[in-house]
Amino acid sequence: MSIAAPIVVVAPDSLKGSCTAGEAAAALARGVRAVLGPTATVREVPLADGGEGTLDALIAAWDGRIVSIPTTDALGRAAIGRLGLHAPPPLSRDDERSSTPPPAAASVRAGALAIIETADANGLLAVSDVPQQALDADSFGVGTLVLAALDAGADELLLCLGGSATSDGGAGLLRALGARLLNAAGADIAPGARGLTELTTIDLTGLDQRARAASWRIACDVENPLTGPRGAAAVFGPQKGATEDEVVHIDAGLVRLTDALAPHSPLRPDELRAQPGLGAAGGLALGPVALMGATLVPGAELVSTAVGLPAALADATLIITGEGRFDRQSFDGKVVSRVISDAPPGTPVVVIAGSVALSGAELRAKGVTAAFSIAPGPATLSELQSNCVELLSEAAARVCGVFIARG
């Protein structure tokens, strides 16, 4: 293999809590150039899988603008969320980055797309300053962002899931849009997942009809169903602080929610509970899928297509990707799996991650040439996070050193 004029593509995800995908790509590129020198072509392609960073990646690719919107976090506290707005023809770059809310409904013309990164309003990081509250965390703030998008004139909505603190099946989202979730006595149930086991009926009389008329897509990064042993509660509930008893409570509540939605939906409860991907973000997409005909799309595929990843990889000599933790879940709709899928046959694919939990045989079986942790030795998570950018550069330099030796 000749490396006289190598073409290296660095295409990482973010390392959650440490650096964005753009920062990771820049760090990897610096490490590559430190070894290969100015003759090397290094392409930086920051990626996302539907979670953190997806809005930024798509708006950059589609030449839109981002506006800030007052909303609430998963515990009902005041927060600032963001909308990505895109309408063909492309918006002026003068409007690309705005720090103020859009003026009322005439912000964009009809036919516009609004992109919402839901973790802005229901994300774990936003409520990490207090003990986790798995039963009470609520998605109402996501609905606030949807209403703002509708007020801005958007009639196509793209919700980007990931990093959620909520397990309420999107009940809060529906309440924000005007629905009422009622118990047997006709009273509103408690917010979050706590009240779902008491849910009897859903009153859609006040539901914002613009939400039903809009076209919805949901970008997600997992294929888990809503309920059961691989569902939202069982798999992701403990990450949000749910105890064993609370996992059982949440799962039962999500079952009740699908039953209550059934009279209003063309989909049967068992179809909703089994649909791959509907377990993402604590079932946040349940209402849009059941009531608005939303479609689930693989987030990593959506982003890779938007940013032109296949073309960027087509003539690559070496591909470096990465993420926070590289394990078996990385092949289940995550960025690494997308990079492998888009890589030309025979091109080396190297993964650089905060931690690597896979054997050499597992790597080879999935088409990964090699995987390296950024840890130079024993280190705490906080130490790795605080030095993440420098460690990524050093790891990329080591990878290129090996790559040169092979050549």
N, C-alpha and C positions, 0 to 999 in steps of 0.2 A: 504494500500500500504506500503510495507516494504522499508525502505531506509537504511538498515544496510550497504549495499555496493552499493551505487547509482552509476549509470553510466550517466554522464551528457555530452551531445554533444553541443558544442558552434559552430554555423555555420552561421556567419554573412556575409553580404555584407560590402563593404567599406562605410564609412560615408563621402560623397564627400566633399572635402575641409577641412576635419578634420583628418581622419586617414584611413589607408589602411585596407583591410579586414583582413590581417594577424595581424596588430596591434590591430584591434577590437577583434579578436578571442583571442589573448593573454590577453587583458585587461579583457574580460569576464571570461576567465579561472582563472585569479588571484582572481576575486571576488568570484567565486564558491569555490575555494580552501580555501579562507579565512574563509568560513563558514563551509564547509563540511569536511575540513581537509584532511590529507594525505591518508585516506582510500578510498576516492572517486576517481573514474576513470573519468578523464576529457579529452575528445577528441576535439582537435581544428581542425576545418575544414573550413578554409577561402573560401568564395564563390564569384562568380561574375555572371553577367547576360548578358555578351556580351560587357559591357562597361568597365569602369576603373577596373583594376585588373585582367581582363580575361587572358591576355597574361601571366602574372606571374603565375596564377593558373594552366593554361594548360601546360606551360613549366615545372613547378615543377612536375606535374603529369606524363608527358610524357618523362621526363628526356632529355630535349633538351638544347639549349643554346640561349642566347640573345646577339645580337650584335647591336651596335649603328650606325646609318646612318644619314649623313647630309641631311636635307630636309628643307622645309619652313612651317611656320604656316599658319593659315587661312587668314592672311593679307599679305602673301608673304615675311615675314621676316625670316631670317635664324633661323633654329631650329634643334634640334637633335631628331630623331625618333628612334624607335627600331624595330628590326625583331626578332621573335622567330623562330629558325630553329630546325627542328626535322627530322631525317631520321632513319628508322630502319636498322640495329640494333641501339640501343641507342647510342648517341654521348658520348664521354668520358667526365667525370665530370671535367677534366682539362680544357675543352672548355666551361663549362656551363655558365660562366659569362665573357664576353669580353667587353671592353670599346672601341674597335676599329672596324672600318668597316671591313667586310669580304674581303679577297682578291678577285679578279675578279671572273669569272664565275665558277671556280672549287671549291668553298667554300664547297658545299655539293654535294653528288652524285644525279643523277637523281632519281626521286621518292620521293624527300624530300618535306616536308610540311613547308610553311612559315606562321607564325601567325603575323598579323599586328593589333595593337591596334590603330585604326584610329585617336583617339583623340590626339595622339602624334603630328599629323600634321594638324588637323582641330578642335582641342578642344577649348571649351570656356575658360577654365582656362589659356591656353597659351596666350590668347589675353585679359585677364581681366585687364591688365594694361592701356588699352585705352578704350574710349567709344565704345560700340557695333556698328558694321557696318553690319547689317543683309543682305543688298543687295550686298555688296562687298566681304564678306567672301567667300573664295574659297577653293576647295578641291584638288588643284593641288599637294600640298605636299603629300597627300595620294598616288597619282599616282607615285610620286618619290619613295616612299617606295615599291610600287608594282614592279617598274622597278628594284630596288635593289634586291628584292627577286628573280626575274627572272634571273638577272645577277649572283646571288649566286647559281643558279642551281635548284631552287624550281620549281616544276610543279604542285603543289597543293597549293592553296592560301586560307587562312582563314582570312577574315576581321572581326574584332570585333568592332561593332558600339557602340556609346554612347557618350554623353557629347559634341556633335559637336557644333561649332559656325556657320556652313554652312547650307545653304538652296538652294544649286545650283543643286540639282539632280545628283550630281556626275559629272557635266560638267567639272570641273577642273581635276578630275581624268582621264576622257577621253582625255583631251588635253595633259596631261602629258604622256599618252600612245601613242600619235601621231595623234589623231583625230583632225579635224578642225571643229569648229562650226561657220557657216556662216550666214550672213544676206542676204537680197534680192539682195544686190549689190555685193555679193561674198566676202565681207570683214569679218574678224574675229569679233565676237561679244565681248562685254566687259566681263571680268571675273566675277565670282560669279553669283548671281541670277539676277543682274542688266540687263544683256544683253539678258536674255532668252526670253523676250517678242518680241525681234527682230529676233529670230532664225528662219531660213527658211530651211536650209539643213545641213546635217552632212557629211563631207568628211572623209571616213575611209581609204583612200589610204595609208596613213602613219601609220596606227595603228600597233603597235607591234604585230606580229602574234603569238609570244609566249604567249601573254595574251589571245588570242582566243583559243590557244591549251591547256592552263592550266585548271585544275579543280578548280572551285571556290565555296566556301561556305561563307555565310554571317551570322554571329551570331548577333542577335538583341534582344532587350528586350521589344519591343512594338509590337502591332498588328495593328497599324494605317495604313490606305492606303496612297497612295502618295498624292492625292488631295481631295478637298471637305471639308465639315465641320469638319471631323475628320482627315484631312490630315496633311502633314508635315508643311505647312504654318500656317493653322488655329490653330493647337494645340501647336506646338513647336516654331513657328516664334516669338511670343511675348517674349519667354524666351531668344531669341537671339537678342532682341532689336528691332524687327520689329513693326512698327506702324500699325494701321488699314489699311492704304493705301498700305503700303509695303507688308502686308499679302496678299492683293488682287493681287498685282504685282507678288509676288513669286508664288502664286497658278496658275495664268495665265501662267507664264513662265514654270512651270513644265508641264502644259498641252501642251504647244508648244514643249517642249523637247520630250515628248512621241510621239507626231505626227512626229517629225523629225527622231526619231529612227525607226519608223514603217517600212520604206522600207528595213531596214537592219535586222529586227527581225522577228522571227516566231510568236511573240506575238502581238496581236492587241493593239492599244493605250488604249482602254477601259479596257482591261485585265490588263495592266500594272498599270493603275491609280487606279484600285480597289483591287490589290493584297494586302492581309493583311501583314503588316510588312514593306512594301516598303516605308512608310513614315518615317522610322527611320533615324536619322542623316541627316535630310533634303533631303531625297531621294538619299543618296549616292550610294545605291546599284542598282539604276535604270539601269545604263549602263551595269554593269556586268550581271544583270538578262536578259536584253533585247538582249545583243550581245554575251555574253559568256556562257549563260545557267546556271548562278549561282543559287544556291538554298539557300533559307533563312532557318536558323535553330534557334530554341529558345536557346538563349545564356545560360540561367540558367540551362536548361536541359543538354546542352553540357558539362558545367563545372561540374555539379553534378555527371554525369556519369563518367567523367574523373577522378575526385578526389575520387570516391567511396563513395559518400554520402549515398546511400541506405544501404550499408553494415554497415557504421558507425552508422546509426540510428537504425539498426535492433533490438538491445537489450537495447536501451537507456531507462533510467528511466525518464529523463527530457531533453527536447530540447530547447535551447535558440538560437534564431536568431535575426537579427537586421539590420537596415539600417538608413539612414539619416532622411527621412520623411516617416512615415507609414500612408498611406491613401488608397483610393480605387484603385489607379493605382498600388499599391503594389501587387494586385492579378492578374495583367495583364502581366504575363510573367516575373515578377521580382523574386529575390532570395527568398523572404518570401513565395511566392506561390509555389515555387519548394520544399522548405523544408516541407511545409504542405503536398504536394503531396507525398513526399517520406517517411514521418513519419509513423510508424506503427500505426494502429488504437488503440485509447485509450491512447497513450503516450502524456502527456502534452506538448504543444508547446507555448512558451512564446516569445513575441517580445519586444526587447528593442530598442528604436529609439530616434533620436534627438527630434522629435515631433510626436505625435499621434493624428490623425484626424478622428478617427472612434469610433462609439458607441459600447457599450458592445454587443448589439444585432447583429451588423455587424460583430464583432469579432467571436461570437459564430456561426454565419451562415457560416463563412468561415473556421471553424475548429481551430481557435486560442483560446487557453485557457485564456490568458491575455496579455495585452500590457502595457508597462510602458515607459514614457519619462525619459531621463537622467537628465532633468532639475530638480534641487532640489527646485526650486522656480522661481520667476520672474528673467529672465536673457536675455541678448541680444544674438543674434546669434554669435557674435564674442567671447563672454564669453564662450558659450557652445563649440565652436570650439576649443578654446585655452585649455580648460580643458576636452576635449572629452574623452581621455583615462582614466583619473581618474574617471570621472562620469560614464563611462561604467562599471568599476570595482565595484563601489559603488552600481549601479543598480543591477548588477548580484548578489551581496551579499544580497541585499534586497529580490530579487526573491528567492534565496535559503533559506532565513529565513522563508518566507511564505511556501516554499515547505516542510521544516522540520516540521513546525506547522501542515501541512496537514497530514504528516505521523504519 
